[in-house]
Amino acid sequence: MQEERQAVTALSPPNRLDKYQKSLSGARRALRNNPNMAMGLSILILASILAIFASQIGNVGGRDPSKSAAFDRLESPSTAFWFGTDGIGRSIYSRTIHGTRLSLRVAASVVAITMITGAILGTLTGYYSRVDDIIMRFMDGLMAIPGFLLALSLVALVGPSVLNVVIAISVADTPGIVRIVRSSVLSIKEQQFIDAAKAIGASPFRILFRHVYPQLVGPMIVQGSYIFAVAILSEAGLSFLGAGVPPHIPSWGNIMGENRLYMQVAVWTVFFPGLFVAITVLGINLVGDGLRDNLDPRLRRRA
């Protein structure tokens, strides 16, 4: 009887718990085999913790990010001011920690918008040739303008705000993901399993959601990590030039932009927010490289 139970268990389809455990073991194996990805993921987890608990971590010692003190102008890093103070006495530490929340929120919003928009437009252009020329010529027109200059022009046109920065960066980054999705769909729709689905009478809607979209998950995840990093840099660049988020909202970019005049006498006012930008983008790139290595079958076989 015990052997029969084991045979039935082996032949029965895996349940959700088995699939979850298999996915979890695969993720552990991927992190163990790729220490760079593990380090990048650790950086992202730490940045997320700082963003979530910015109000508690950033206000250590009662230093609100918008609180200024004339007698504490340009104080160097010390036990009282861990990252020093800026030109009007605000804590660089508090403003940098709160800037983590803004930068990650803007980048996550940009990734969500570009992924959804890119998946829809890329699928339409790749699967339906009638709309290909219309949409792709518009995308080509957007790609003819450098992405940062396009975002800068859009923000200058509609005015600086967090929402406008998200929309401007999303518009600048969407053409790239549209082209990637389109090229993938063009390749997938020529496969034999698509012809078989059409032969049995499957509707285009069912073909797209059952057969095409699952094949796009890997390339879109890898591209999403790249867009996440670019969005952080774009937001910092726009805010540094004064065309990003309003000055009263802490952001890595506007912290560096407001204090660039003091850089020669108080380098800490620019160094610490710039360091946070560099480390965060490095972590995202490490995770993106690891995802590419694990999601690309050719690279996985080579390893």
C-alpha positions as a Markdown table, in Angstrom:
| # | Residue | x | y | z |
|---|---|---|---|---|
| 1 | Met | 0.0 | 0.0 | 0.0 |
| 2 | Gln | 2.8 | 2.4 | 0.8 |
| 3 | Glu | 4.4 | 1.8 | -2.6 |
| 4 | Glu | 1.1 | 2.5 | -4.3 |
| 5 | Arg | 0.7 | 5.8 | -2.4 |
| 6 | Gln | 4.2 | 6.8 | -3.5 |
| 7 | Ala | 3.4 | 5.9 | -7.1 |
| 8 | Val | 0.2 | 7.9 | -7.0 |
| 9 | Thr | 2.0 | 10.9 | -5.4 |
| 10 | Ala | 4.7 | 10.8 | -8.1 |
| 11 | Leu | 2.1 | 10.7 | -10.9 |
| 12 | Ser | -0.2 | 13.4 | -9.4 |
| 13 | Pro | 0.2 | 16.9 | -10.7 |
| 14 | Pro | 2.2 | 19.3 | -8.5 |
| 15 | Asn | 0.1 | 21.6 | -6.3 |
| 16 | Arg | 0.7 | 25.3 | -5.6 |
| 17 | Leu | 2.9 | 24.6 | -2.6 |
| 18 | Asp | 5.2 | 22.3 | -4.7 |
| 19 | Lys | 5.4 | 24.9 | -7.4 |
| 20 | Tyr | 6.2 | 27.6 | -4.8 |
| 21 | Gln | 8.9 | 25.5 | -3.2 |
| 22 | Lys | 10.4 | 24.7 | -6.6 |
| 23 | Ser | 10.5 | 28.4 | -7.5 |
| 24 | Leu | 12.0 | 29.3 | -4.1 |
| 25 | Ser | 14.7 | 26.6 | -4.5 |
| 26 | Gly | 15.5 | 27.9 | -8.0 |
| 27 | Ala | 15.8 | 31.5 | -6.7 |
| 28 | Arg | 18.2 | 30.4 | -4.0 |
| 29 | Arg | 20.2 | 28.4 | -6.5 |
| 30 | Ala | 20.4 | 31.4 | -8.8 |
| 31 | Leu | 21.5 | 33.7 | -6.0 |
| 32 | Arg | 24.1 | 31.2 | -4.8 |
| 33 | Asn | 25.6 | 30.8 | -8.3 |
| 34 | Asn | 25.6 | 34.6 | -8.9 |
| 35 | Pro | 27.0 | 36.5 | -6.0 |
| 36 | Asn | 26.8 | 39.8 | -7.9 |
| 37 | Met | 23.1 | 39.4 | -8.2 |
| 38 | Ala | 22.8 | 38.6 | -4.5 |
| 39 | Met | 24.8 | 41.8 | -3.7 |
| 40 | Gly | 22.6 | 43.8 | -6.0 |
| 41 | Leu | 19.4 | 42.4 | -4.4 |
| 42 | Ser | 20.8 | 43.2 | -0.9 |
| 43 | Ile | 21.3 | 46.8 | -2.0 |
| 44 | Leu | 17.8 | 47.0 | -3.3 |
| 45 | Ile | 16.3 | 45.5 | -0.2 |
| 46 | Leu | 18.3 | 48.0 | 2.0 |
| 47 | Ala | 17.1 | 50.9 | -0.2 |
| 48 | Ser | 13.5 | 49.7 | 0.0 |
| 49 | Ile | 13.8 | 49.6 | 3.8 |
| 50 | Leu | 15.2 | 53.1 | 3.9 |
| 51 | Ala | 12.3 | 54.3 | 1.6 |
| 52 | Ile | 9.6 | 52.5 | 3.7 |
| 53 | Phe | 10.8 | 53.7 | 7.1 |
| 54 | Ala | 12.3 | 57.1 | 5.9 |
| 55 | Ser | 10.2 | 59.0 | 8.5 |
| 56 | Gln | 11.7 | 57.0 | 11.3 |
| 57 | Ile | 15.2 | 56.5 | 10.1 |
| 58 | Gly | 15.6 | 59.9 | 8.5 |
| 59 | Asn | 14.4 | 61.9 | 11.5 |
| 60 | Val | 16.9 | 60.6 | 14.0 |
| 61 | Gly | 17.7 | 63.3 | 16.5 |
| 62 | Gly | 14.6 | 65.2 | 15.6 |
| 63 | Arg | 16.0 | 66.6 | 12.3 |
| 64 | Asp | 13.1 | 67.1 | 9.9 |
| 65 | Pro | 14.3 | 67.3 | 6.3 |
| 66 | Ser | 12.7 | 70.7 | 5.8 |
| 67 | Lys | 13.9 | 72.2 | 9.1 |
| 68 | Ser | 16.5 | 74.9 | 8.6 |
| 69 | Ala | 18.8 | 76.5 | 11.2 |
| 70 | Ala | 20.9 | 79.5 | 10.4 |
| 71 | Phe | 23.5 | 78.8 | 13.0 |
| 72 | Asp | 24.1 | 75.3 | 11.6 |
| 73 | Arg | 24.9 | 76.3 | 8.0 |
| 74 | Leu | 27.5 | 74.0 | 6.2 |
| 75 | Glu | 28.3 | 72.0 | 9.3 |
| 76 | Ser | 30.7 | 69.1 | 8.4 |
| 77 | Pro | 29.7 | 65.5 | 9.2 |
| 78 | Ser | 29.7 | 64.8 | 12.9 |
| 79 | Thr | 27.9 | 62.9 | 15.6 |
| 80 | Ala | 25.2 | 65.6 | 15.6 |
| 81 | Phe | 24.9 | 65.8 | 11.8 |
| 82 | Trp | 25.9 | 62.5 | 10.3 |
| 83 | Phe | 26.1 | 63.8 | 6.7 |
| 84 | Gly | 26.6 | 67.4 | 7.6 |
| 85 | Thr | 24.2 | 70.3 | 6.7 |
| 86 | Asp | 23.5 | 72.4 | 3.6 |
| 87 | Gly | 23.6 | 76.1 | 2.9 |
| 88 | Ile | 20.5 | 76.9 | 5.1 |
| 89 | Gly | 21.2 | 74.4 | 7.9 |
| 90 | Arg | 19.1 | 71.5 | 6.8 |
| 91 | Ser | 20.3 | 68.0 | 7.6 |
| 92 | Ile | 21.8 | 66.3 | 4.5 |
| 93 | Tyr | 21.3 | 62.9 | 6.2 |
| 94 | Ser | 17.6 | 63.4 | 6.7 |
| 95 | Arg | 17.0 | 64.8 | 3.2 |
| 96 | Thr | 19.0 | 62.0 | 1.6 |
| 97 | Ile | 17.1 | 59.3 | 3.4 |
| 98 | His | 13.8 | 60.9 | 2.5 |
| 99 | Gly | 15.0 | 61.3 | -1.1 |
| 100 | Thr | 15.3 | 57.5 | -1.3 |
| 101 | Arg | 11.6 | 57.2 | -1.0 |
| 102 | Leu | 10.9 | 59.7 | -3.8 |
| 103 | Ser | 13.5 | 58.2 | -6.2 |
| 104 | Leu | 12.2 | 54.7 | -5.8 |
| 105 | Arg | 8.6 | 55.7 | -6.0 |
| 106 | Val | 9.2 | 57.7 | -9.2 |
| 107 | Ala | 11.3 | 54.8 | -10.7 |
| 108 | Ala | 8.7 | 52.2 | -9.8 |
| 109 | Ser | 5.9 | 54.3 | -11.3 |
| 110 | Val | 7.8 | 54.8 | -14.5 |
| 111 | Val | 8.5 | 51.1 | -14.8 |
| 112 | Ala | 4.8 | 50.2 | -14.3 |
| 113 | Ile | 3.7 | 52.7 | -16.9 |
| 114 | Thr | 6.3 | 51.8 | -19.5 |
| 115 | Met | 5.8 | 48.1 | -19.0 |
| 116 | Ile | 2.0 | 48.3 | -19.5 |
| 117 | Thr | 2.1 | 50.8 | -22.3 |
| 118 | Gly | 5.0 | 49.0 | -24.1 |
| 119 | Ala | 3.3 | 45.6 | -23.8 |
| 120 | Ile | 0.1 | 46.9 | -25.3 |
| 121 | Leu | 1.6 | 48.9 | -28.1 |
| 122 | Gly | 4.4 | 46.4 | -28.9 |
| 123 | Thr | 1.9 | 43.6 | -29.1 |
| 124 | Leu | -0.4 | 45.5 | -31.4 |
| 125 | Thr | 2.4 | 46.5 | -33.7 |
| 126 | Gly | 4.0 | 43.1 | -33.8 |
| 127 | Tyr | 0.8 | 41.0 | -34.2 |
| 128 | Tyr | -1.3 | 43.4 | -36.4 |
| 129 | Ser | 0.6 | 44.7 | -39.4 |
| 130 | Arg | -2.1 | 47.2 | -40.2 |
| 131 | Val | -1.3 | 49.4 | -37.1 |
| 132 | Asp | 2.5 | 48.7 | -37.3 |
| 133 | Asp | 3.3 | 51.6 | -39.6 |
| 134 | Ile | 1.2 | 54.1 | -37.7 |
| 135 | Ile | 2.4 | 53.3 | -34.2 |
| 136 | Met | 6.0 | 52.6 | -35.0 |
| 137 | Arg | 6.5 | 55.8 | -37.0 |
| 138 | Phe | 5.3 | 57.7 | -34.0 |
| 139 | Met | 7.7 | 55.7 | -31.8 |
| 140 | Asp | 10.5 | 56.4 | -34.2 |
| 141 | Gly | 9.8 | 60.1 | -34.0 |
| 142 | Leu | 10.1 | 60.0 | -30.2 |
| 143 | Met | 13.3 | 58.0 | -30.4 |
| 144 | Ala | 14.8 | 60.6 | -32.7 |
| 145 | Ile | 15.0 | 62.9 | -29.7 |
| 146 | Pro | 17.4 | 62.0 | -26.9 |
| 147 | Gly | 15.4 | 60.6 | -24.0 |
| 148 | Phe | 16.6 | 63.0 | -21.3 |
| 149 | Leu | 16.1 | 66.1 | -23.6 |
| 150 | Leu | 12.6 | 64.9 | -24.4 |
| 151 | Ala | 11.8 | 64.5 | -20.7 |
| 152 | Leu | 13.3 | 67.9 | -19.9 |
| 153 | Ser | 11.3 | 69.5 | -22.6 |
| 154 | Leu | 8.0 | 67.9 | -21.4 |
| 155 | Val | 8.6 | 68.9 | -17.8 |
| 156 | Ala | 9.5 | 72.5 | -18.8 |
| 157 | Leu | 6.3 | 72.6 | -20.9 |
| 158 | Val | 3.9 | 71.4 | -18.2 |
| 159 | Gly | 5.7 | 72.5 | -15.0 |
| 160 | Pro | 7.8 | 70.7 | -12.3 |
| 161 | Ser | 5.9 | 68.2 | -10.1 |
| 162 | Val | 6.3 | 64.5 | -9.2 |
| 163 | Leu | 3.5 | 63.4 | -11.5 |
| 164 | Asn | 4.8 | 65.4 | -14.4 |
| 165 | Val | 8.3 | 64.0 | -13.9 |
| 166 | Val | 6.9 | 60.4 | -13.9 |
| 167 | Ile | 4.9 | 61.1 | -17.1 |
| 168 | Ala | 7.8 | 62.8 | -18.9 |
| 169 | Ile | 10.3 | 60.0 | -18.1 |
| 170 | Ser | 7.7 | 57.4 | -19.1 |
| 171 | Val | 7.1 | 59.0 | -22.5 |
| 172 | Ala | 10.8 | 59.1 | -23.1 |
| 173 | Asp | 11.4 | 55.4 | -22.1 |
| 174 | Thr | 8.3 | 53.8 | -23.7 |
| 175 | Pro | 9.6 | 53.7 | -27.4 |
| 176 | Gly | 12.5 | 51.4 | -26.4 |
| 177 | Ile | 10.3 | 48.8 | -24.7 |
| 178 | Val | 7.8 | 49.0 | -27.6 |
| 179 | Arg | 10.5 | 48.0 | -30.1 |
| 180 | Ile | 11.7 | 45.1 | -27.9 |
| 181 | Val | 8.2 | 43.7 | -27.4 |
| 182 | Arg | 7.4 | 44.2 | -31.1 |
| 183 | Ser | 10.5 | 42.3 | -32.2 |
| 184 | Ser | 9.7 | 39.5 | -29.8 |
| 185 | Val | 6.1 | 39.2 | -31.0 |
| 186 | Leu | 7.2 | 39.2 | -34.6 |
| 187 | Ser | 9.5 | 36.2 | -33.8 |
| 188 | Ile | 6.9 | 34.4 | -31.7 |
| 189 | Lys | 4.0 | 34.6 | -34.1 |
| 190 | Glu | 6.0 | 32.7 | -36.7 |
| 191 | Gln | 6.4 | 29.7 | -34.4 |
| 192 | Gln | 4.5 | 26.5 | -35.1 |
| 193 | Phe | 2.5 | 26.5 | -31.9 |
| 194 | Ile | 0.9 | 29.8 | -33.0 |
| 195 | Asp | -0.1 | 28.2 | -36.3 |
| 196 | Ala | -1.5 | 25.2 | -34.4 |
| 197 | Ala | -3.5 | 27.5 | -32.1 |
| 198 | Lys | -4.9 | 29.3 | -35.2 |
| 199 | Ala | -5.7 | 25.9 | -36.8 |
| 200 | Ile | -7.9 | 24.8 | -33.9 |
| 201 | Gly | -9.8 | 28.1 | -34.1 |
| 202 | Ala | -8.3 | 30.0 | -31.2 |
| 203 | Ser | -9.2 | 33.7 | -31.2 |
| 204 | Pro | -6.4 | 36.4 | -31.4 |
| 205 | Phe | -7.2 | 37.4 | -27.9 |
| 206 | Arg | -6.7 | 33.9 | -26.6 |
| 207 | Ile | -3.5 | 33.5 | -28.6 |
| 208 | Leu | -2.0 | 36.7 | -27.2 |
| 209 | Phe | -2.8 | 36.0 | -23.6 |
| 210 | Arg | -2.2 | 32.3 | -23.6 |
| 211 | His | 0.8 | 31.9 | -25.9 |
| 212 | Val | 2.4 | 35.3 | -26.7 |
| 213 | Tyr | 2.5 | 37.2 | -23.4 |
| 214 | Pro | 4.1 | 34.4 | -21.3 |
| 215 | Gln | 7.0 | 34.4 | -23.8 |
| 216 | Leu | 7.5 | 38.1 | -23.2 |
| 217 | Val | 7.9 | 38.0 | -19.5 |
| 218 | Gly | 11.7 | 37.3 | -19.5 |
| 219 | Pro | 12.7 | 40.1 | -21.9 |
| 220 | Met | 10.3 | 42.6 | -20.2 |
| 221 | Ile | 11.7 | 41.9 | -16.7 |
| 222 | Val | 15.3 | 42.4 | -17.9 |
| 223 | Gln | 14.3 | 45.6 | -19.7 |
| 224 | Gly | 12.3 | 46.8 | -16.7 |
| 225 | Ser | 15.4 | 46.6 | -14.5 |
| 226 | Tyr | 17.2 | 48.8 | -17.0 |
| 227 | Ile | 14.3 | 51.3 | -17.1 |
| 228 | Phe | 14.3 | 51.4 | -13.3 |
| 229 | Ala | 17.9 | 52.5 | -13.2 |
| 230 | Val | 17.5 | 55.0 | -16.0 |
| 231 | Ala | 14.4 | 56.5 | -14.3 |
| 232 | Ile | 16.4 | 57.1 | -11.1 |
| 233 | Leu | 19.2 | 58.8 | -13.1 |
| 234 | Ser | 16.7 | 60.9 | -15.2 |
| 235 | Glu | 14.8 | 62.1 | -12.1 |
| 236 | Ala | 18.1 | 63.0 | -10.4 |
| 237 | Gly | 19.2 | 64.9 | -13.6 |
| 238 | Leu | 15.9 | 66.8 | -14.0 |
| 239 | Ser | 15.9 | 67.7 | -10.3 |
| 240 | Phe | 19.5 | 68.8 | -10.4 |
| 241 | Leu | 18.7 | 71.2 | -13.2 |
| 242 | Gly | 15.7 | 72.5 | -11.3 |
| 243 | Ala | 13.2 | 71.0 | -13.8 |
| 244 | Gly | 12.2 | 68.0 | -11.6 |
| 245 | Val | 10.3 | 67.8 | -8.4 |
| 246 | Pro | 9.7 | 71.1 | -6.4 |
| 247 | Pro | 12.6 | 72.2 | -4.2 |
| 248 | His | 10.7 | 71.6 | -0.9 |
| 249 | Ile | 10.4 | 67.9 | -1.7 |
| 250 | Pro | 13.7 | 66.0 | -0.8 |
| 251 | Ser | 15.2 | 64.4 | -3.8 |
| 252 | Trp | 18.8 | 63.2 | -4.5 |
| 253 | Gly | 18.9 | 65.4 | -7.6 |
| 254 | Asn | 17.7 | 68.7 | -6.0 |
| 255 | Ile | 19.9 | 68.1 | -3.0 |
| 256 | Met | 22.9 | 68.1 | -5.3 |
| 257 | Gly | 21.5 | 70.9 | -7.4 |
| 258 | Glu | 20.8 | 73.2 | -4.5 |
| 259 | Asn | 24.3 | 72.7 | -3.0 |
| 260 | Arg | 26.5 | 72.6 | -6.2 |
| 261 | Leu | 27.6 | 76.2 | -5.4 |
| 262 | Tyr | 29.1 | 75.0 | -2.0 |
| 263 | Met | 30.8 | 71.9 | -3.5 |
| 264 | Gln | 34.4 | 73.4 | -3.1 |
| 265 | Val | 33.9 | 74.3 | 0.6 |
| 266 | Ala | 31.4 | 71.6 | 1.6 |
| 267 | Val | 31.8 | 68.6 | -0.6 |
| 268 | Trp | 29.6 | 66.5 | 1.7 |
| 269 | Thr | 26.5 | 68.3 | 0.5 |
| 270 | Val | 26.9 | 66.7 | -2.9 |
| 271 | Phe | 28.9 | 63.6 | -2.1 |
| 272 | Phe | 26.3 | 61.7 | 0.0 |
| 273 | Pro | 23.3 | 62.0 | -2.2 |
| 274 | Gly | 25.5 | 61.3 | -5.2 |
| 275 | Leu | 26.8 | 58.2 | -3.4 |
| 276 | Phe | 23.3 | 57.0 | -2.8 |
| 277 | Val | 22.4 | 57.4 | -6.5 |
| 278 | Ala | 25.5 | 55.5 | -7.6 |
| 279 | Ile | 25.1 | 52.6 | -5.2 |
| 280 | Thr | 21.4 | 52.2 | -5.9 |
| 281 | Val | 21.9 | 52.2 | -9.7 |
| 282 | Leu | 24.8 | 49.8 | -9.3 |
| 283 | Gly | 22.5 | 47.4 | -7.3 |
| 284 | Ile | 19.8 | 47.6 | -10.0 |
| 285 | Asn | 22.3 | 46.9 | -12.8 |
| 286 | Leu | 23.7 | 43.9 | -10.9 |
| 287 | Val | 20.2 | 42.5 | -10.4 |
| 288 | Gly | 19.4 | 43.1 | -14.1 |
| 289 | Asp | 22.5 | 41.3 | -15.2 |
| 290 | Gly | 21.6 | 38.3 | -13.0 |
| 291 | Leu | 18.1 | 38.2 | -14.3 |
| 292 | Arg | 19.3 | 38.2 | -17.9 |
| 293 | Asp | 21.7 | 35.3 | -17.1 |
| 294 | Asn | 19.0 | 33.3 | -15.5 |
| 295 | Leu | 16.1 | 34.1 | -17.9 |
| 296 | Asp | 18.1 | 33.7 | -21.2 |
| 297 | Pro | 18.2 | 30.0 | -22.1 |
| 298 | Arg | 21.3 | 30.4 | -24.1 |
| 299 | Leu | 23.3 | 32.0 | -21.3 |
| 300 | Arg | 21.9 | 29.5 | -18.8 |
| 301 | Arg | 23.1 | 26.5 | -21.0 |
| 302 | Arg | 26.5 | 28.2 | -21.4 |
| 303 | Ala | 26.8 | 28.4 | -17.6 |
